[in-house]
Amino acid sequence: MITGGMAAGKTTMLRALAGEFDPDERIATVEHDYELFLHKFPDKHRDVLAMQVREANAEGAGAVTMTTCIKDALWMNARRIIIGEVRGEELLPMLEAMNTGGDGSLCTLHADSAGQVFTRMLVCAETSGLSIPPASLFRIAGMAVDFIVHLDHRGKQRYVSQISEVLPPADTIKPAVNQVFQPDHQNNRAIPCTAPQCLPDLEAAGYDPAPFAATAWEQVRQP
């Protein structure tokens, strides 16, 4: 889940992450308005199901909702589902899609700080009329979401300021959070903090665990 305020670069980051997918994987993109355009680059993504929300006509018919698109993507066996922006009623289907055991999904969510993410989820659910208790919503989120990548910007510079590993709820109803990368106190950019619990899985996929061999302060002090 990619989060950040307005103009923080969420869509750009999402597109960059999607660029790391295997070109032959079936990807479904679901958007209110086309912004990703992954289906326009067949050399990078050869199997894309590009879906767009459609409003109802004057008679109130013909609407295509985010929820419908997500269900169709699952039915068409998309290995990865990308939601351009989670705003309301699509939140729960998105979390359920993330929890189906596929290869991984991506979405963006507007949040002015990393600490707002779960509150924003709750607001999305309440304003869209989803009848789900907060504890149930947070439990699903804790099981479905692996990482929150929070973006920030200063002027024209956009950057990652924090990466959090999301875990099932522990002492409270909200998901437990492991601060993998935290904001540096000098420039607000993300620096290593705590090794994620899933580090062995990341290493198996080729990730270099070296950033977590030292503390965040040691990383900052290195020339």
C-alpha positions, 0 to 999 in steps of 0.5 A, a space after each residue: 500500500 502506497 500512501 502520501 498526500 496530494 502530489 507526493 508521487 503515489 501513482 509514479 511510485 506505483 508505476 515504478 514498482 509495477 515495472 519490476 513485475 515479470 512481463 508475462 504476469 497477468 495484471 489487472 489495473 482498476 482506476 477511477 481515471 486511467 493514470 497508470 497506462 500499463 496496457 500502453 507498454 506491451 514491451 514491459 507488460 504483455 498481459 494487462 486487464 485495464 479496467 475503469 470505473 463508469 458512472 451510471 447513466 441518466 436512468 441510473 443504469 450501466 454503472 461499473 464500480 470498483 468493487 465489480 472490477 475487483 471481482 472481475 479481476 479475480 474471476 479472470 485470474 489476474 495474478 496481481 491487482 493494482 488499484 489506482 486509488 482506494 477512496 471508499 467502498 472498494 477498500 474491503 474488496 481490495 483487502 480481500 483480493 490482497 488476502 487471496 494468496 496471489 503474487 501480490 497487489 498494489 494500491 494507493 491511499 491518500 494519507 498525510 502521514 504514515 500514522 494516519 493510514 489505519 484511521 483513513 481506512 476506517 474513514 473510507 469504510 464508514 463514509 462508504 457505508 461498509 457495515 464492518 466492525 473496526 476490529 474486523 476491518 483492522 484484522 483483515 488489513 493486518 493479514 492482507 497488507 504486507 508493507 506501507 510505503 509512505 511518500 513525502 515531498 518538499 517542493 519538487 523533490 518527492 521521496 520515500 519517508 517511511 516503510 512500515 511492515 504491517 502485521 496482524 493486531 496484537 495488543 490493540 485492535 489496530 494492526 501491529 506495525 514494524 518500522 522498517 525504514 523511518 524518517 531521518 531527523 535531518 532530511 526526512 528521507 527513509 533510513 533503515 530502522 528495524 529488520 522486517 519479520 519477513 526478511 528471510 522471504 525478501 532475501 530469497 527473492 534477492 533483497 540485500 539485508 545489509 542495510 539492517 546490519 547496523 542501527 539507523 544512527 550508524 547508517 546516518 553517520 557513515 560518510 
